[in-house]
């Protein structure tokens, strides 16, 4: 058997370095990977700055390098003043859209109707500034408030971009803050949206919204028995949600506007009869009926959207007998979608 001997020129010093060479290679690979990861993170993590434009009511943290554009946009018979602030980064599109031109006028239309008109205009104005030729699609997530200012949150899709749009209406202006990206990044989205600040709204005394009760038993308040929120629509452009928030196209070309809860706005609101079967079963609770009101204030469609099945038919029958004053939008009578809530207390023996 032949023995193996290292050549004499391989000293102990050289052998030690040969043994440590794989370790050095591994360490170098780890350092390179960390450096690459840090470079990638820095490329997608924005460098923030505070945006507080002169003449606006808001402030927000937005990635540096944002652009500003002002324009006048036609909307029906009006002209809206639009200001758009956009920062496009590898992490996504960060934007604020500021609109004015639809003044608050409770004598002619509600704040909800004003909000609907602004949202409709916002979609058409914003889309081409981000993706030319693309159509913005929004899905209602729910209502929001910010410092007392009424608002909503929408899920938005625009071409290959998806994200969230939050909208708010102040007495002077309408604002939408939008985050869109090709990849989901909840942490970055929340950081941007939560930085948006508006001045606190000082409310006038709220209008009374009465609930209709069914004899013979006492009932809970309308606020306690408000209907549960329906699922959001896949396309808020064409389909109303169950509370009638989104416009629906009609033959006249103008969709019904949202009136919210309509109990306190009726000039005649008959109470529903308490069904005998419901009494026998000791059924109680709230029933929400979605209605469509025509230009003359008459209910032309009604269907229950929540509540016990034994109470729904009586509630729908009563809702069809309700009467409202005509609703005017920009001086023209319009149809209205909304909800009437009937509260049935526990029946007495």
C-alpha positions in Angstrom: 0.0 0.0 0.0 1.4 3.3 -1.1 1.2 6.2 1.4 0.2 9.7 0.3 2.3 12.7 1.3 1.5 16.4 0.7 4.2 18.1 -1.4 6.7 19.9 0.7 5.6 23.3 -0.6 2.2 23.0 1.1 3.1 24.4 4.4 0.8 24.3 7.5 0.1 28.0 6.8 -1.3 27.2 3.3 -3.3 24.3 4.6 -5.0 26.4 7.2 -6.0 28.9 4.6 -7.3 26.2 2.3 -9.6 25.0 5.1 -10.9 28.5 5.8 -11.5 29.4 2.2 -15.0 27.8 2.0 -16.0 29.8 5.1 -14.9 33.0 3.5 -16.9 32.2 0.4 -20.0 31.5 2.4 -19.6 34.7 4.4 -19.1 36.7 1.2 -22.2 35.1 -0.3 -24.3 36.0 2.7 -23.0 39.6 2.7 -23.8 39.9 -1.0 -27.3 38.5 -0.5 -27.9 41.0 2.4 -26.6 43.8 0.3 -28.9 42.8 -2.6 -31.9 42.6 -0.2 -31.1 46.0 1.3 -30.8 47.5 -2.2 -34.2 46.0 -3.2 -35.9 47.2 0.0 -34.5 50.7 -0.4 -35.8 50.7 -4.0 -39.4 50.0 -2.9 -39.4 51.9 0.4 -40.3 55.5 -0.3 -38.6 58.5 1.2 -41.5 60.4 2.7 -42.2 64.2 2.9 -45.1 66.2 4.3 -47.4 67.6 1.6 -49.5 70.6 2.8 -50.5 72.6 -0.3 -51.5 76.2 -0.1 -55.3 76.6 -0.5 -56.0 73.0 0.5 -57.4 71.7 3.8 -55.4 68.5 4.0 -51.9 67.4 4.9 -50.4 64.0 4.1 -47.1 62.1 4.0 -46.3 61.3 0.4 -43.1 59.9 -1.3 -40.8 62.7 -2.4 -41.0 63.9 -6.0 -44.8 64.2 -6.3 -46.2 66.1 -9.2 -49.1 68.6 -9.2 -51.7 69.2 -11.9 -54.7 71.6 -11.9 -57.5 71.4 -14.4 -61.2 72.3 -15.0 -63.4 69.3 -15.7 -66.9 69.2 -17.2 -69.5 67.3 -15.2 -73.0 67.3 -16.4 -74.0 71.0 -16.6 -71.2 72.0 -14.2 -67.5 72.6 -14.3 -65.4 71.2 -11.5 -62.0 72.5 -10.3 -59.6 69.6 -10.0 -56.2 69.4 -8.4 -54.3 66.2 -8.6 -51.2 65.3 -6.6 -49.4 62.1 -7.7 -46.2 60.3 -6.7 -45.4 57.3 -8.8 -42.7 55.0 -7.3 -41.6 51.3 -7.7 -43.8 50.7 -4.6 -46.9 52.0 -6.3 -49.0 55.1 -7.1 -49.8 57.5 -4.3 -52.3 60.2 -5.1 -54.7 62.8 -3.7 -57.4 64.3 -5.8 -59.1 67.5 -4.7 -62.4 68.6 -6.3 -64.6 71.6 -5.8 -67.6 73.0 -7.6 -70.6 71.2 -6.0 -71.5 73.4 -3.1 -73.2 72.1 0.0 -76.8 73.1 -0.3 -79.2 71.2 2.0 -82.2 73.0 0.5 -81.6 71.3 -2.8 -79.8 68.0 -2.1 -78.4 66.0 0.8 -74.8 65.6 1.6 -75.0 62.0 0.5 -76.2 63.1 -2.9 -73.4 65.6 -3.1 -70.9 62.8 -2.2 -72.3 60.5 -4.9 -71.9 63.1 -7.6 -68.3 63.8 -6.5 -67.4 60.1 -6.5 -68.8 59.7 -10.0 -66.8 62.6 -11.3 -63.6 61.5 -9.4 -63.4 58.1 -11.2 -63.5 59.7 -14.7 -61.1 62.5 -13.8 -58.5 60.3 -12.0 -58.2 57.3 -14.3 -56.5 58.9 -17.4 -53.9 60.6 -15.2 -52.6 57.2 -14.1 -53.4 54.8 -17.0 -54.5 56.3 -20.3 -57.4 54.5 -21.8 -58.1 52.5 -18.6 -61.5 52.6 -16.8 -61.5 52.9 -13.0 -63.7 50.3 -11.3 -64.6 50.7 -7.6 -66.3 48.5 -5.1 -67.8 50.0 -1.9 -66.1 48.6 1.3 -67.9 50.8 3.8 -68.5 54.2 5.3 -65.8 56.1 7.1 -65.4 59.4 8.9 -62.3 61.5 9.5 -62.4 64.3 12.1 -66.2 64.3 11.7 -66.1 64.6 7.9 -68.3 62.0 6.1 -66.5 59.6 3.8 -66.3 56.1 2.3 -63.7 53.5 1.4 -63.6 51.8 -1.9 -61.6 49.0 -3.4 -60.2 50.3 -6.8 -58.9 48.6 -9.9 -57.3 50.6 -12.7 -55.7 48.5 -15.4 -53.0 46.3 -13.8 -53.2 48.4 -10.6 -55.3 47.6 -7.5 -55.6 49.2 -4.2 -57.8 51.5 -2.0 -59.4 54.8 -2.4 -60.8 56.7 0.6 -63.1 59.7 -0.1 -64.2 62.6 2.1 -66.4 65.6 1.7 -65.8 68.8 3.6 -68.0 71.9 3.4 -65.7 73.4 0.7 -64.1 70.5 -1.1 -64.1 66.8 -1.9 -60.9 64.7 -1.4 -59.9 61.3 -2.5 -56.6 59.6 -1.3 -55.6 56.7 -3.4 -52.9 54.0 -3.2 -52.5 51.6 -6.1 -49.9 49.0 -6.9 -49.3 45.8 -8.9 -48.4 43.9 -5.7 -50.2 44.0 -2.4 -48.5 45.9 0.3 -50.9 46.5 3.3 -48.2 48.1 5.5 -47.3 50.7 3.0 -50.9 51.4 2.1 -51.9 51.8 5.7 -49.0 54.1 6.4 -50.0 56.4 3.5 -53.8 56.4 4.1 -53.5 56.9 7.9 -51.3 60.0 7.4 -54.1 61.9 5.7 -55.4 64.7 8.0 -58.4 67.0 7.6 -59.5 69.8 10.0 -62.2 68.7 12.4 -65.8 69.4 11.2 -68.1 71.4 13.4 -71.5 69.9 12.8 -74.8 71.8 12.9 -77.5 70.2 15.0 -78.3 66.8 13.3 -81.5 66.2 11.5 -83.9 63.9 13.2 -84.3 60.5 11.7 -87.4 58.8 13.2 -88.0 55.1 13.3 -91.4 53.6 12.6 -92.7 51.2 15.3 -95.3 48.6 15.1 -98.1 48.4 17.6 -98.8 47.1 20.1 -95.4 46.6 21.6 -92.6 49.3 22.3 -89.6 49.1 20.1 -85.9 49.8 20.1 -84.4 52.9 18.5 -83.5 53.1 14.8 -79.8 53.3 15.6 -79.9 50.1 17.7 -81.8 48.2 15.0 -79.9 49.5 11.9 -79.7 46.8 9.2 -76.5 44.9 8.7 -74.2 46.1 6.0 -74.6 44.2 2.7 -71.8 42.7 0.7 -70.0 45.2 -1.5 -70.6 45.2 -5.3 -68.2 43.8 -7.9 -68.8 46.9 -10.0 -70.1 50.0 -8.3 -70.5 51.7 -11.7 -73.6 49.7 -12.6 -74.9 47.8 -9.6 -76.5 49.4 -6.5 -75.7 47.9 -3.1 -78.5 46.9 -0.9 -78.7 50.3 0.7 -78.9 52.1 -2.6 -75.6 54.0 -2.3 -74.4 53.5 -5.9 -76.2 55.1 -8.9 -78.2 53.0 -11.4 -78.8 54.2 -14.9 -82.4 55.0 -15.8 -84.2 55.8 -19.0 -83.8 59.5 -18.3 -80.0 59.0 -18.2 -79.7 60.1 -14.6 -79.4 57.4 -12.0 -81.3 57.4 -8.7 -79.4 59.2 -5.9 -78.9 57.8 -2.5 -81.1 59.1 0.4 -79.8 56.8 3.1 -82.3 56.0 5.9 -85.6 57.7 4.8 -87.8 57.3 7.9 -87.5 60.9 9.0 -87.9 62.3 5.4 -91.4 60.9 4.7 -94.5 63.1 4.7 -96.6 59.9 5.1 -95.3 56.7 6.6 -97.9 54.1 7.5 -96.9 51.6 10.2 -97.0 48.0 9.1 -99.5 45.5 10.6 -98.0 43.0 13.0 -98.5 39.6 11.2 -100.5 37.1 13.2 -98.0 34.3 12.5 -95.2 36.6 13.8 -97.1 37.3 17.0 -97.7 33.6 17.6 -94.0 32.9 17.1 -93.1 35.9 19.2 -90.9 37.3 16.5 -89.4 40.8 16.9 -86.6 42.9 15.6 -85.9 45.3 12.7 -86.7 45.0 9.1 -85.0 47.1 6.4 -86.8 47.7 3.2 -85.0 49.2 0.2 -87.2 51.5 -1.8 -87.0 53.5 -5.0 -88.9 56.8 -5.0 -89.9 58.5 -8.2 -89.6 62.2 -9.1 -93.0 62.8 -7.6 -92.2 61.3 -4.2 -94.1 58.0 -4.7 -92.5 54.6 -3.9 -92.3 52.6 -7.2 -90.2 49.7 -5.9 -89.7 48.0 -2.5 -88.1 44.8 -1.3 -86.8 43.7 2.1 -83.0 43.4 2.5 -82.9 42.3 6.1 -85.1 41.2 9.0 -87.1 38.1 10.0 -89.0 36.5 7.1 -92.3 36.6 9.0 -92.0 40.4 9.3 -90.8 41.2 5.8 -94.0 41.0 3.7 -95.9 43.4 6.1 -93.0 45.8 6.0 -92.8 45.9 2.2 -96.5 46.4 2.0 -96.3 49.4 4.4 -93.3 50.8 2.5 -95.2 50.9 -0.7 -97.7 53.2 0.9 -95.1 55.7 2.0 -95.1 59.2 0.5 -92.2 61.7 0.2 -91.7 65.2 -1.1 -90.0 65.4 -4.5 -86.2 65.4 -4.3 -84.4 68.0 -6.4 -80.8 67.8 -7.5 -79.4 70.9 -9.1 -83.0 72.1 -9.4 -84.2 69.0 -11.2 -86.5 66.3 -9.7 -84.7 62.9 -9.4 -85.4 59.4 -8.3 -84.1 58.3 -4.9 -82.8 55.0 -3.5 -82.9 54.5 0.2 -84.0 52.4 3.1 -87.0 52.4 5.5 -86.4 50.7 8.8 -89.4 49.2 10.7 -88.8 48.1 14.3 -91.1 45.3 15.7 -91.0 45.0 19.5 -91.7 41.8 21.2 -95.5 41.1 20.9 -97.7 41.3 23.9 -99.9 38.4 24.9 
